[in-house]
């Protein structure tokens, strides 16, 4: 069988096509559906031993709609089925649907040869697409040893695109409305006496999706499904479809400077990062989620300055391989990649502390820390414009005081310098840690040690104050023609 795809010239050219190009996306969706249709057809073919069995199968499916508006009989060679069919008024070949019109005795019973499936074996083609959504293919990743591991992003993307998710999200929306809980991020929770928002019960806010094929079983819990859906509509201008497309392909990622031991993954388009969450971090987010939604939504709608690295979703993913019983369960958050489509020539992770905050600059791609920056202030000073300085200080004040109100500390400012434009790109990361008993004990012990610098872990209020003061020193403004006048007037 020869299939000829007539492609538009834009897809034949060698230059890269914009991943958001509508024609390109439409072509890729159609291509994915064609590949799945080919997989299903060959699988059905291989289940049949003879032509008699194949015709019996075709007759059962003759009146059902088939993908891409092609009936299953059209894929059989005309010589085999011409006498088993009739042509309708339009001249199209149709399989006879009644026994009287299907002279099976005249068909020679010929053994069928098995057909190998010419598709990637690490793709789960058995998982059906949502006809009304984006065709997402769940994939397995191959490591350098040839071992397979589930593609976390494709599992989450499939869950967000399947019919079950849309149905459960509709039910959740109706339930929240019946309970009198408004579906706006700003009013998603009411303040209580402590100043924290009351978090909705998990059973009311989360959606659980399960799906499987002959090789694996998958489970995805989507935390605060409706709230994150509303948040993405407010902050992600490319829309939900593009979000799902980005998540649809990911791989393991090993960022420089990571010490937590958490697993990281990054989407193939390098737009989003998956970070494994500890149970403490997950509990922290579940308590603070309503405040986070309200804060980010307010910042976007009222144009308030913030440098918090945006979180686009929190998920629990479980997987079991039916062939070797390999299984795992992991909680993850999906956040923006600060340096999407940017080349970074220098990167810093800054906490405002000078205690054990030095990294070797001899690494291949070093992430430098506070001590590195302070020691090289004269040789490598980072100056910013006066208006940028004011915006930076305002954003640091807004974010650090917000995190302090939630009893959160130990966050960092990730700062990178663009190789092309020399712009400084910043974002506050790792802000999912409250001042729990273990952190209080760690702070107490380190404070008792004889050292001139305070430990990294201090109370949220002290951390906020030290953090803002340090960032103010790390990034001085660049003098201009108005600097002397401003100083004189003050």
N, C-alpha and C positions, 0 to 999 in steps of 0.2 A: 504494500500500500504506500502510495506517495502522496504526501500532503504538501501543497504549495501555498505558502502564506505570502500574499501580496502586501508588502509593507510600504508605508509612506516613505518618501525620500529622507525625511528627518530622522528615521530610525536606522537608515543604512549608513548615514554619515558617521565618521569616526569621532567627532567631537562629543563631549559629554552633554547629555540632555538634562535639563533642569528636572529634578525629581518631583517638582510640583507641577510640571507641564501636564495639562489635562489630557491631551492626546496620548502622551507617554503612559500616564497612569491607566487610561482606558485600555491601551494595548497590553500592558502588563497584566491587568485583571483578566482580560480575555485569554491571554496566553496561559495564565494559571488555571483557568477553568478548562481550557482545552487539554492541558496536561493531566488534570484530574480525570477528565472524561476518558482520555486515552488509557489511563491506569485502570479505571473501572471496566472499560470494554475488554482489555486484555485479560484482566482477572476473570471476568465472566467467560471469556473464550477458553481459558485454561481449565475452567471447571467442567467444560463439556468435553467428552471423549470422542464423540462422533458428530457428523453433520445433523443427524436426527435430533440429538439432544440440543444442538445449537438452534435449530429451527423451532423446537418446542419452547425454548427459552425466549426466542424472538417473538413468537406468537403471543406469549403471555404479556410481553411488554409492548406489543404493537400499538395499543391504544393509550399508552401513557406518554406524557410529555418527557422528552429527553433533553439534556443540556444542549445549549447552542442551537435549539430548534432543529435538530437533526434526529430523525427516527433511527432506532438501532438497526433496522433492516437496510438502510442506505449504506451502512458500512460493510455489508456483505458484497461479495463479487456478484455482478449482475447475472452471470451465467448460472449461478446456483439457484437464484430465486425468481428468475423471470417467469417460469411457469407456475410459481407459487403465489403470484401476486397479480394485481390489476392496476391499471392506471386510472386515476380519477379525472374529473373534468378539466383539471389544470395540466394534466399530463405528468403529474408527479407519481413516482412508483410507490405503491402502498402494499403492505403485506395483508393478505386475506385474513380476516378475523374470525371466520367460521370454519368448522371442520369440513363442511361441504365444499368450500372453495379452496381447501388446502389438501391437494392430493399427495399426502406424504408417501404413499406407496410407490409413486413414480420417482422419488428422490433416492439416489444411490446413497447408501450409508457408508460414508467415507471417514476413516479415522482422522482426527484432527491433530496436527502437530502443536506442541507447546510453543508459546511465544514468550521470549524474555522481555521483561519490562524495561524499556530504555530510559529510565528516569532515576534520579538520585535515590539511593537506598536509604539515606538518612532522613528522607522526607516522609511524613506520615500522611500519605495520600488518602487513606481510608476515612479520615475525619472530613465529613462533608462541609462544604461552604454554606454560609448563609446567603440565600439568593438575593436578599434585600440589603446585604452589607458588603463589606470588603472581603475578598477571598484571601484568607490568611492560612498559610501552610505551617503547621507545627514541624519543627526541625530538630534534629540532633546535631550537636557539634562534634567534630572529630579532632582529637588532640594529636600531637606529633607521634604518638605510639599507635594510632589507629583506633583508640578506644572512643566510644561514643558517650556523650553527656548531653542532657537535655538543654535546648536553647531556651533559657528563661524568658527572654523577650517574646519569642513566638508563642509560648504557652499563655502568657498574659494577654497578648494581642488577640489570640484566638478566643479567649474567654470574653474579651470586650466586644468581639464582633459576632458572637454566636446568638442564635435566636433565644436561647434560654436566658441570656443576660438581658436582652431587651424586654422579654416578658417579665422577668423578676424585677427589673428596674421600674417598669410601669406599675407593678403591684406595690412596690415599696413607696412610690410617689403617692399612690392612692391611699396607702396606709397612713403615711405621714400627714396627708391632708385630713383624713378622718380623725386623727389624733389632735388636730389643731396646731401642728408644727409647721410654721411657714417655710416655704422652700426658697428663701433668700439667704445668702451667706451672712449678711449683716445681722439678720434676726434668727439665725439658726439655733441660737441658744440664749438663755436669759442669764444675766449676771446674778450670782448669789452673794452672800454676805462676805465671802472671802475674796471677792474680786475675780475669781476664776469663773469661767462659763461652765455650766453643767453639761456634761457630755451625754449625747444620746446613748441608749443601751445598744450594745453591739448587735443584738438580734434585730433591732429596728433600723440600724444604719448600714449594715453589711450585706453583701450578696455572695452566696456560695455557688460555684459552678463546678460540675464534674463532667468529664467526658473521657472516652477511651476508644482504643482500637484493638486489634489483635496483638499488638506489641507492648502497649503501655496504658497505664491508667493515670489520669491527671485530676488534680483538685486545685481550684483557685478561690481564695477568699478575697473579696474586694472590699477593703475597709472604707467606710464613709462614701459609698459608691455615688449616691446622688449629690453629695456635697462636693466631691472632687469633680464630678461632671460639670457642675455649675461653675466651679473655680476655673477649670480649663477653658470654658467658654469665655470667661472674663479676661484671662491672661495669655491664652495661646491663640493667636490670631489666625493660624493656619487651619484650625478646626479639628474636630474629633477624628475624622477620617485620617488626616495626616499624622495625628498622634499615634493612631493604631498602626499605620504603615511604618512609622519609625520604630516602634517597639517590635515589629514583626521579624526582625533579624538582629541578633546580638551575639556577642562573644565575650569570653573572659577578659578582664582588664586588670592590669597590675600597675596602679599609679605609684609614682615615686613618693617616698616619704611616709607611706601608710604604716602605722604601728599597731592598729587595733586588732589585726588578724581577721578582719571582716572580708568577705568575698565581694568583689566588684565585677560588674559587667557593663559593657557599653554598647549602644546600638551601632549598627553598621554605618549609619550616616553620621555617627559621632554627635548626635544631638542630645541624647539623654544618657544618664548614668543610673545603673541599678546598684544600690548599696545594701548589703545584708544588715539587718537590724538585730541587735540583741534583745532579749526579753525585756530588759530594763528600758531600752530605747523605745520599744514598741509600747510599753505601758505609759511611758512619758508622752508619746505622741497621742495616744488614745485619750489621755486626760486633757491635753492642751489643744487638741485638734479644733474644737469650735473657736477658740481664741485665735488660732493660726488662720483659719478661714476668714474670720472677721477682719483681722489685721491686714492680710494681703488684699482682700477685696476692697477695704477702705483705702489702702495705699494706691490701688489702681484707679478707682473711681474718683477719688479726691486728689489724685496726683501728689500724694505725699511721698517723700523720698525714703527708699528702703534699699538695703543691699543684701537682704536675706536671699540665699540661693533657693529658688522656688522648688517646692515639692509638688509633683503632679499626680501622685497616687501612692498608696501604700497597699501591699498585697502579701498574702501568704500563699506560697506555691508548694504543692506536694506532688510527688511523682513516684510511680512504681513501675519498674520494667518487668513485664510478665514473663520474659524469657530467662533472666538470671536473678530475678527478685531484688535487683538493685533499687534502692529507694532513698528518698531524702525529703525533708520539709524545711522550708526557709521563709523567713519574713524579710521583705524588701521594701525599700522606698524608691520611687523613681523621681529623680531630680534633674534639673537642667545641667548641661555641661557648659560651664562658664566660658570656655574658649572654643565654642563651636565655630568652625570655619576660620579660626585664627591660629597663626603660628606664634608660639610663645618662646621668647629667647631667655627669659629669666622668670623664676617662680618663687614666691615666698609664702610660707604658712606662719601667720603672725598671731600671737595670743596676748602680747603686752607684757610677758614675763621674760626675765633674763636668766632664769634658773634652769639649767640643763636644756637650753634652747639653742644649741649649736649643731649644725650639720656639716659634714665634710663636703667642701666644694669640688672635690676631685671626682665625684660620681659622674656617670655618663650624662644623666639628666637630673641634677640635684634640685631638691626642693629646700631652699634655704630658710632658716628660722630667724628669730628675733636677734640673737647674738650676732649672727652673720651680718644682718643689716646695720646694727649699731656699730660694729667694728669697722664697717666700710662706709660710714656716713660721709666722710670727706672725699673718699675716692669714687663713690658711686651713689651720690645723693639723688633721690627721686624728687624732683620739683614738679609741682602741678600749678595750674593757673589759679588765680584768686577765686574766681567763681566756682571752679571745681573743688577748691579747698573748702569753701563754705558749704557746698553740697555734700561733700564727704563727711564733714563734721556733723552736719544735720542728720544724715543717714545713720551714722554710727550712734548718735544720741538716741534717735528714734528706735532703732533695732535693739540696742543693748538695754535700754530701759524697758522695752516690751519683754525681752527675755528675762530680765530681772523680776518683772511682775509675775512671771510663771515659775520663778525659783530655778532658772536654768543658768548654768555657767559652763566653762571649759570650751566655749566655741572659738572659732578661728576666723581670721580674715585671710582669704586666699587672694593673693595679688599677683598678676602676671603682666609682663610688658610685651606688647605686640612687636613682633619682628618687623612688620611692614610699616606700621604707623607710629611706633613708640608710645602708643596709648597705654595707660595703666587700667587694666580690667580687674575688678574686685568683686568679691561676694563672700558673705558670711556663711560658713559651713559648720557641720558637726554641732548643731544646736539642739540635739535631742538628749541632753543629759541634765537631769535635775540634781540639786544638792542633797543627795540621799545620805543615809547614815554612813555608808562606806566611804563616800567622798568627804564627809565631815571628819571621819576618823583619819583619813589620809592627810587632810589639811592640818589637823592637830599635830600629828606626828612630825610632819615635815617642818611645820612652824617651830617646833621645839629644837630642831637641829641647828647647830651654829653655822649660819651662812648669812651673808649680807643681803641676799635677795629673798623676797617672799616666795613660797611655793606657787606652782602654776594653779593648783586647786585652792581657792579661797571662797568665801561666801559670795553669793550672786551679786550683792550690792558692791562689795569690794572689787570683785572681778570686773563689773561694769565700769567702775570709776577708773581702775588701772588700765583697762582696755582702751577706753576713749582717750585718756591722756597719752598713752603710748602711740596710738594711731595718729594723733595730732602732731607728735614729734617726728614720727617716721616719714610723714609726707608734708614737708613745708611748702609754702606757696612760693612761686617764682616772682621775684620783684619786677614791677613794670614802671612805666612813667608816672603812675599815680601813687606809688608806694610811699614816697617821702611826704606827699601832701596828706595822705591818710594818717601817717604817723604824727604829723604836726598837729592836725586837727584833733587827734585823740589826746 
